[in-house]
Amino acid sequence: MKELDLAGLQRRLAEFAAARDWQQYHTPKNLAAALSVEASELVEIFQWLTPEESAAVMDDPESAHRVTDEVADVLAYLLQLCEVLGIDALAALDAKIDRNEQRFPAPGGR
C-alpha cells in the first residue's frame, strides 16, 4: 500500500489539471463553486435517509462506493482551492481546532 500525504495529492491534482490545460478554470471562485456542488452531491445521498439508515450507509457496497466517490471529489476540490490560495489545509485545521477549544471549553474544564 502506498503512503499518501496531502502535499503529494495536491501535486498529483495539479499535474492532472496541467496535463489537460485545466488550470485556467481553476480560479478560487470556480473551485469554491465546484466544492459546493460536490458537497451537495454528498448530502443528496443522505437526504431522505433516517438517522439509522444514514449510519449504515457504508454497509451497502453501492451506496458506500457513491459516498466514497463524493468524499474524494469534495477533498479534491478543497485541496485544489487550498493550493490556488496558498492555504496549508492541515495548519488551518490545527489553528481552527485551537480557536474552537478556547471558544467552546469542555464541561468540567477538561
C-alpha positions as CSV (number, residue, x, y, z in Angstrom):
1,M,0.0,0.0,0.0
2,K,1.4,3.4,-1.0
3,E,1.9,6.1,1.6
4,L,-0.3,9.1,0.9
5,D,0.2,12.7,2.0
6,L,-1.7,16.0,1.3
7,A,1.2,17.6,-0.5
8,G,1.7,14.7,-2.8
9,L,-2.1,14.5,-3.6
10,Q,-2.1,18.2,-4.3
11,R,0.8,17.8,-6.6
12,R,-1.0,14.9,-8.4
13,L,-4.1,17.1,-8.8
14,A,-2.1,20.0,-10.2
15,E,-0.3,17.7,-12.6
16,F,-3.6,16.1,-13.7
17,A,-5.1,19.6,-14.4
18,A,-1.9,20.9,-16.1
19,A,-1.8,17.9,-18.4
20,R,-5.3,18.8,-19.6
21,D,-4.8,22.6,-19.6
22,W,-7.5,23.0,-16.9
23,Q,-5.6,25.4,-14.7
24,Q,-7.2,28.3,-16.5
25,Y,-10.5,27.2,-15.0
26,H,-9.2,26.6,-11.5
27,T,-9.9,30.1,-10.1
28,P,-10.9,30.4,-6.5
29,K,-14.4,31.2,-7.5
30,N,-14.8,28.1,-9.8
31,L,-13.1,25.8,-7.3
32,A,-15.3,27.0,-4.4
33,A,-18.4,26.5,-6.6
34,A,-17.3,23.1,-7.6
35,L,-16.6,22.2,-4.0
36,S,-20.1,23.3,-3.1
37,V,-21.6,21.2,-5.9
38,E,-19.7,18.1,-4.8
39,A,-20.7,18.6,-1.1
40,S,-24.3,18.9,-2.2
41,E,-24.0,15.6,-4.1
42,L,-22.7,14.0,-0.9
43,V,-25.7,15.5,1.0
44,E,-28.0,14.1,-1.6
45,I,-27.0,10.6,-0.8
46,F,-28.2,11.0,2.8
47,Q,-31.1,13.4,2.1
48,W,-34.1,11.1,2.7
49,L,-32.5,8.5,4.9
50,T,-33.4,8.0,8.5
51,P,-30.7,8.5,11.1
52,E,-30.3,4.8,11.4
53,E,-30.2,4.3,7.6
54,S,-27.5,7.1,7.3
55,A,-25.4,5.4,10.0
56,A,-25.5,2.2,8.0
57,V,-24.8,3.7,4.5
58,M,-21.4,2.1,4.2
59,D,-22.9,-1.4,4.7
60,D,-24.3,-1.4,1.2
61,P,-21.5,-1.6,-1.4
62,E,-23.3,0.6,-4.0
63,S,-24.0,3.4,-1.6
64,A,-20.6,3.0,0.0
65,H,-19.0,3.5,-3.4
66,R,-21.1,6.6,-4.0
67,V,-20.2,8.1,-0.7
68,T,-16.5,7.3,-1.1
69,D,-16.5,8.9,-4.6
70,E,-18.3,12.1,-3.4
71,V,-15.9,12.4,-0.4
72,A,-13.0,12.1,-2.8
73,D,-14.5,14.8,-5.0
74,V,-15.0,17.2,-2.1
75,L,-11.5,16.6,-0.8
76,A,-10.0,17.0,-4.3
77,Y,-11.7,20.4,-4.8
78,L,-10.8,21.5,-1.3
79,L,-7.2,20.7,-1.8
80,Q,-7.1,22.4,-5.2
81,L,-8.7,25.5,-3.6
82,C,-6.1,25.5,-0.9
83,E,-3.3,25.1,-3.5
84,V,-4.6,28.1,-5.5
85,L,-5.0,30.3,-2.4
86,G,-1.8,29.2,-0.7
87,I,-3.5,27.7,2.3
88,D,-1.9,24.9,4.3
89,A,-5.0,22.9,5.0
90,L,-3.5,21.0,7.9
91,A,-2.2,24.1,9.6
92,A,-5.5,25.9,9.0
93,L,-7.4,23.0,10.7
94,D,-4.9,22.8,13.6
95,A,-5.4,26.6,14.2
96,K,-9.2,26.3,13.9
97,I,-9.2,23.5,16.5
98,D,-7.1,25.6,18.8
99,R,-9.6,28.5,18.4
100,N,-12.6,26.2,19.0
101,E,-11.0,24.8,22.1
102,Q,-10.8,28.3,23.5
103,R,-14.3,29.3,22.3
104,F,-16.0,26.1,23.5
105,P,-14.3,24.7,26.5
106,A,-15.2,21.2,27.5
107,P,-17.5,20.8,30.5
108,G,-15.6,20.5,33.7
109,G,-12.5,22.1,32.3
110,R,-11.2,19.0,30.6
